[in-house]
Amino acid sequence: MIPMTTTVVDVPDRQRYEIVRDGTTLGYAAYQKTDQLIIFTHTEIDPSVEGQGIGGRLVRGALDDVRGLGLAVLPICPFVHGWMVRHPEYADLDYRSPGSHVTD
């Protein structure tokens, strides 16, 4: 069996990131974007693939893209928020996190 790969893509005209496998959208993370901030408002995964890690791959892909854009994240969506809490390597993206004041 050939493993199916997923891809996370930004679909700005629909204001959401989508996770796609073999041309089929398996889920999305809806957002609102400003010049400095992206607000994740809702995440939805197709019930047929729930529990397979698709939602986590979607959030990771979306946050990696947001990091590349240099934007902060406000995770209003409980799924995105919970995922970020469980993955502290993404805490620096959270708009509500205090900035670091560490100096050498």
N, C-alpha and C positions, 0 to 999 in steps of 0.2 A: 504494500500500500504506500502510495506517495503522500508524504505529509502536506497538508494544506497550510499555506502561509497566510498570515493576515497583514494588512497594511492599514496604518492610520493616516487619514488625509484630512486636511482642513478644507471645508466647503464654505467659504465666506458668504456666498449668496444665500445660504441656508442658516448661517451663524451657528455652525456646529462642526465638531470633529466627528468623522465617521470611521468605524473599523469595518474593513471590507475583506472578504475572502472569496476568491474565485468570482469576482464581479457582483457578489451579493453583500449588501449592507447588513451587518450583524448587530449593529448598535450605534449609538451616537451620544455625544456629550454636547449639549447646547450651551451657548455662551453669548454674552454681550461684551463688546470690546470698546475700550477707549484708547487714547494715545499711550497711556501708561499702564493700563490694567485690563485683565480679562476676567470676567465674572462667569464662573461656571454655574448654571442655573438648574440643569436637569440632565440626568443620564438615563438612558434606556437601552437594555440589551434584549435581543430576541429571546423569548422564553425557551426556544428549542436549543439554545447554547448556554443558558444560565448554568453557573457552577463549573464552567470550563476555563475560567481565568480570562475570558474575553474582555470583561469590564476592566480588569486590572491592566491588560495590554492596551486598551483604549486610553485609559487615564495616563499611563506612563508615556505613551506616544504623544498625546496632546501636550502634556507638561514638558516633555523634551522639546517640542516645537516652540512652546511659549518661552522656554528658557532661551532658545536660540534667537527669539525676537526681542529679548531683553525686557519682557513685560512681567509685572507682578500678577499674582493670582488671588482672587477672592472666591473661595469655594463655598458658595451658597448651597450647592447641591450636596446632600448628606453623603452620597456615595463618594464623590470626589474628596470631600473633607475627610471622611473616614480613611480613605486610601492614603491621603497625604499624612495623616496622623501615624499610620502604620509604616510609612516610608520616610523616616526623618531626613533622608538625603535630599528630599524635595522641600523641606521646611523653609529654606531660604526664599522660595518663591511666594510664600504666603504673605499677602499684603499686610496682614495684621501682625506679623512677626516684627519684633523690634530689630532694627538694624544693628550690626556689629560695630563696636567702637574700639576694637582691638588695634593697637599700634605696635610697631616694633621698637 
